[in-house]
Amino acid sequence: MPTEAARVLVVDDEERMREIIRKELERKGYIVDQAACGEDAITAAERLNYDVVLLDLRMPGMTGLEALAKFRELAPAPEVIIITGHGTIDTAIEAMRLGAYHYVTKPFKLRELELNIRKAGEKIALERKSRQLERLVKDQSAGPEIVGESPALRKVLRLIEKIAPTDSPALVTGESGTGKELVALSIHRQSLRADSPFVVVNCGTLQETLLETELFGHEKGAFTGAVATREGLFEVAHQGTLFLDEIGEMSPTLQVKLLRALQEGEIRRIGSNRSIHVDARIIAATNVDLREAVRDGRFREDLYYRINVFPIEVPPLRDRRDDIPALVRHFLAAISVPGKGPFTITDQALAALTGYGWPGNVRELMNTIERMKILSDGNVLDIDAVPAEVLGDQGDQALPRLDPHLRISEVEKLHILNILRHTNGNKTRAAAILGVSTRTLYNKLAEYEDEQKG
């Protein structure tokens, strides 16, 4: 039985032969359609993507060879297995020269036929995976993970767990750089589609015509420069997930076409009048207020409700400061700099990073750590490695001027109080930065209170 339900089209003018083959293949787990002539077969194949076509060479009307030529022009083209009588072996060999996968002669054994179909299906599956890797397909086995344990982030993670097993569309919102694509990828990885492609398209970086071509594909000769037929990303993401980043930047014209694709589960390539069935889960993301865009007439209300079945808002980094130390250490380990070994960071530098507002969110933090590592002379990132714009108005608070005659205990006290100032009094976060337990920190603070009372 095939590992996946391969779709087979049986083309033969003998109804009894079609029925025998259909029953046997369906018993083996295949999805089987039938056509009594070449014309009907081509019409069916233009609407649905078949993995394998069983094609009788001798039929009234369009010949088998003519139908074969039409099948080979489709994108993606199915594998064609020729069914022929003893008297047309030469023609069958000619058909293989023209691109047929194999041929079987009448009368044939159903076991032999099913074996050839299985091998043809495996071949086309490998070719499909190869095409997917050549396009904007993300690697599912590796890549970034969501880092952090703050309450705000845990709320997002719980939502991901709930939405992932479903096929419902999701709308991920949040400021630029918060990790919306990472949320979408996490939904995909935890879904039943995890073994299929996760395809990304940025709707804000492509012109309308280019974005339409990316999403829906085009036929050969559809426009100047279309030298070959090309699958759209909807087709590449078939049975997987299509992530539409910055969907709020999509033009009104494309919004209409996207809505039609979502409603009907079908797309049309540019230059084609045939519909292609697609099964891709849609996750969209935006950093703009789509409700306001709807009110202003910049975004279709019906499309908004279609994609906003399950909203997830990703918090800005300033609202999850507890995660900054973990993110910093993650980027210290994840970002490599040629010629330099593992990096560490001092508590004072970490406190300065934690105290910053990060308007560019996680992306800005990651870029800052990379810049600090590149510019550093050693493998320890100290306060002097923190960029001036990050220190900003922290100024003297981030770099306290210490009396050189202070005792170690007094320096320790100043440092602890400085860290608390940067965490806005959050003792759990301060203890994490200092590398001590919260109990130790509370004990230290109690000592300082006793000193004041004394």
N, C-alpha and C positions, 0 to 999 in steps of 0.2 A: 504494500500500500504506500502511496506517495507520502512524504513527510508533510507536505502542504497540499491543499486541494488544487491541483493543477487543472486549468480549464482547457478542454479539448473540443475542437469542432470537427465533426464527422461529415464529410462531403461526398455523397454518393447518390446516384439517381435511383438505386434500388432500395426501397423502403425497408424490406426485410433485412438486408445487409446492415443498414443503419441501426435498426432496432437491436439486432444481435450484438453489435459492437457497443451500443449505448448501455445495454443492460450489464454487459460484462465489465465495462469500465466504471460504471457507477457502483457496481459491487466492490470494485477495488478502491473506491474512494475518490474517483475523479469527478469533476463537474463537466457534464457533457451537453453540448448543443448539436443540432443537426441542420444540414442544408441539402436540398435536393439538386442544386445546380451551382455552377461557379458564380453566377451573378448574385444569388442569394447569399452565398458564402462570403463574398467580398463585402457586401452590405453589412453582414453581421460582424465581420472582423474590423470594419471601420468604426463600429460603435463600442465593441468590447475588445479588450486585449487578451487574445488567446495565447496560451503557451505552446500548444501543438495543434496542427491541422492534419487530419487524415484525408488525403485528397485522391479521389479516383481519377485516373487519367482520361477515361472514355466516358463522356457525358454529353447529352444534347446541349446545344448552345455553346457557351464558352468552353473551350477545351481545358484539360488539366494544365497544360503548359501555359496557356494564357492566364489562368487563375494563379498559377505559381508566380508568374511575373508580377501580378498585382499584389500578392501577399508579400513578396520581397521588397516592395516599395513602402510598405507600412513601417511606422516607427512607434513602438518597437515591433520588429517583424517576428512572427511566430516561426517555430521550426515546422517544416512540412515533411510529412512522411507520405510517399507515393504508394497508392494501391493499384496494382496493375495485373492484367492477365498475362499468360505465357506469351501471347502473340505480340506484346508491346514492351518487351524487355529493353529493346534498343531505345525506345522512347523514354523509358524510366531512367536509363543511364544518362540520357541527354538531360533529363530533369534534374538529376543530381549535379550535373555539370553547371546547371543554371542556379544552383543553390539549395536544392532539396536536401534534407538531412539523411534520408534513407528510403528504401523502397521494399515493399513486401509483395509477394506474388499470390494471386488467387489460385486455388484455395489456400488459406493460411491458417496457422494455429493461433488461437487467441492468446495463448501464453507468449508466443513469439512477438505478437503485435504489442502486447502490454509491456514487454521488456524494452522494445524500441521506443515506445512512448515515454517510459520512465527515464531512459537515457537521454532522450531529447529534452525532456523537462528539466533534468539536472543540468544539461548544457546551457539552456536558456536562463536558468536560475543563476548560474555562475556569471553569465554575461550581464545579467541585470545588476548583480552586486558590483561588478566591475564598473558599470556605468554610474552607479550610485556613488562609488568612491571617487570618481572623476569629477563629480559635481559637489555642491555645497553640503556634503554629508559629514556630520560630526562623528568622531570616534566614541563609541559607547563604552569601551572597556577602560578608558583612561580619561584624564582631564580634571578640571577644577571641581572642587566640592564646596558646599556651603559651610563656612566656618563660623562658629560662634554658639553661645549658649544663653544669650540675653533673653529676657522675657518677650521682647518684641520679636526676636527672630524665632523663638520657639513657637510663637503663634503662627508664623508663616509656615514653619515646618509641619505643624499639625494640619493646616489647610492643604498642604501638598499631599499628605498621607490620605486625606479624604477624597481629593479630586482625582488622584493618579489612577486608581483602578477603573474609573469610568471613561467613557468616550466623550464626555461633555466638553464643549469649548471653554477655554479659560482666558480671562483678561488680566494680565499682570501690569500693575501700575506702580509708579514710583519715580523719583528723581533720576536724572541721568547718572549712571555709574553705580547704582545701588545693587546691581546684579540680577536684573530681570531675566536675562537670557539664562543665567544659572538656575533660576527658579524653574523656568520652562524645561530646561534639560533634566532637572531633578524630577519633574512630573513625568517626563517621558521615560526616564530610567526606571521609575517605580510602576509603570503602566504595563498592560498586557501587550503593548506594542514595542517593548524595549529592544527586541531583537531586530526590529525594522528601522529604517532610516529616521534620523532627526535632522531635518533640513531647515536651514536658516536663510531668510531673505530680509534685508533691511529696506523697508519701504521709503525711508527718508534719504537714501543716498543715490537712488536711481531715478532717472527721468521717466516720465509716464510711459513712453513707448518701450524703453528698455525693461521697466518693471513688468509690463504686460507680457513681453517676450519671456522673461524669466519665469513668471508664474504659469503661463499657459502654453509656452512653446510656440513653434511655428512650422509651417510646411516649407519644403524646398521651393524657392521661387516666390514666396509670399511677399517679399520686398527686396529691394536692392541689398545685396550682401548675404541673403539667405541662400547659401550655396548647398545646404543640406537640411533635411528635416531634423528638428531638435525637440526633444521632450521638454515639457515645462516642469517646474518644481512640484506642482501638484502631482504629476505622474511619478516623479522621482520619490516623492514622499508616500506613495501608495502603501497602505497598511501601516504607515508610520505616523510621524508627527511633522506638521509644517508650522514653523514658528515665524510669525509675521511681526518683526520688530518695527517700532515707530509707525504703527498702522495709522496713527492720526495724521501722518503726512501724505497719505494716499489721496490721489485726485478723485473728484466726484465720479468721473467716468469709470475709473477702475473700481471704485466702491460698488457700482452697479454690477459689474461683471463678477466681482468677488461674491457679492450677495447671491447672485444667480448660481454660482458654483456651489456655495454652501447649502442653498435650498434644494438643488436638484441632484447634488452629488455627481455632477458632470461638468466637463470643461470642453472648450473648443480651441484648438490651436489656431493661431493667426494664419489666415489663408485657407482655412478648411471649413467645410459646412457640416462635418460629422461631429457628433458628440462622443466623448470618451468618459467612461465611468471611472471615477477616482474615489478612493477611500482613505482620506488623510485627516487625522485629528488636527484641529486648528487651535493653536495657542497664540494669542496676540499680546503685544506689549506697547505701552505708550508712556511718555513722560508729560503729556498734556492732558488737560481735563476734557475728556470726550463729551461729558454732559454739557459743558459750556460750548464745545464745538457743535453739538447737535442744536443747541439753542441759537447759535449764530448761523446755522445753515451750512457749516463747513464739513459736517459729517452726518451721514444718513442715520436717521433714528432707527429704522428697521435693521440696519446692519449692526448698530450699537447693541441692540437687544439680542441679536443673533450671536455675537461674540462674547457678550458679557453674562453668560450663563453662570459662571463661577468666578467672581472677582477676587484677586489676591493683591493686596497693597504691600509693597516691599518698603520697610521703614528706612529713612535716611540714616547715615552712620552716626550723626549727632544724637539720634534717639536710641542708639544701641552702643553707647561708649564702652559698656562692659566687654564688648567683643573686640575692641581695638587691640589689646595686648595679644590675644590669640591670633588675630589677623596679622599683626606685625611678625610674630614668630613663624606663622605659616609662610609669609612671603620671604622671610629670611632664609627659610629652608628651600622654598620652591624656586626662587629666582637665583639662577647661577650666574656668576661673573667669571669669565675665563682668567685663569691664573691666580684666583683667590679661593681660599678654603672656606670652611663654614664660618658664618658670621654670628656674633652675639651683639646685644644692645644693652647699654647701661640703663639703670632705673631712671636716671634723670632725663635721658633722651626719650625713654618710653613714656615718661610722665608728660613731656612736652607734646609728643604725638597724640597722647590721649586727651590733652587739653584743647586741641585744635578742633574747629568746627567742621572741617572737611566738606566744603561745598561741592566738591567733585566726588564725594562719597568713597566707596571701596576702590574704585578705579584710580582715584587721585592718591589714595594711600598706597596702593600697589606701585604706582609710578614713582612716588616719593621714595619708597624703600629701595627701589631699583637704582634711582639716582644717587641716594646716599651710599649704596654699596659700591657703585662705580667710582665715585669721587673719593671714597675713603682710602687713606694710605695703609690702614691695617685692616684687621678683621673684627674690630670692636667698634660699633657705632656709638659715639658719645654725643653729648649735647651740641658740640661744635659741628657735627655733621648734619644737624637738623636744619633744613632750609629756612632762610630768614622769613619768608612769607608764612611758614608754618608757625614760627615763634610769634610773629606778628605783635599784637599788643600784649602778649604774655610777658615780653620783655624781661624786666628784672625779676618777675616772678619765676620764670623758667630758669634764670641764671642768677640765683641769689649771691650777693657779695658776702663772703664769709670772712670773718676776722681770723687771720692766720694763727692767732693765739688761743682759739677756741679748743676746748677739750673734745675728744672723740665722742663722748656722750652728748655734748651740746650740738656737735655737727649732726649726729644721728637724729636728735630731736628736731632740728631745723629741717632736715631732709624729710622726715615723716610728716611734719606739718605742711611742708611744701607740696608733697604728693597729695595730701588730703585736700589742699586748696585746689589742685588741678582736677580732682575727682568730685569737686563740689560737695565734699563731706561724705561721699559714698565709701564707707569703710571696707566693704567687701572688695570693691574695685581697687582701693588703695592697697589692701593687703596683697592682692594678686600682683600688683605692680612691684611692691616691695619684696615679694617672694617669701612672705611669712604667713602664718595662719591668722585668721581673724581674731582668735583668742589672744595671740601674741600682741597684735596691734592694740586690742582693747586694754591689755595689761600695761602697755607702754603709755597709752593715753591716760590711764588711771594714775600712773606714776607722775605724769606731768601735772595733773590736777592736784595731787597731794603736795607737789613742790610749790604750787601757787598758794595753796592754803597754809603751808608751813611758813 
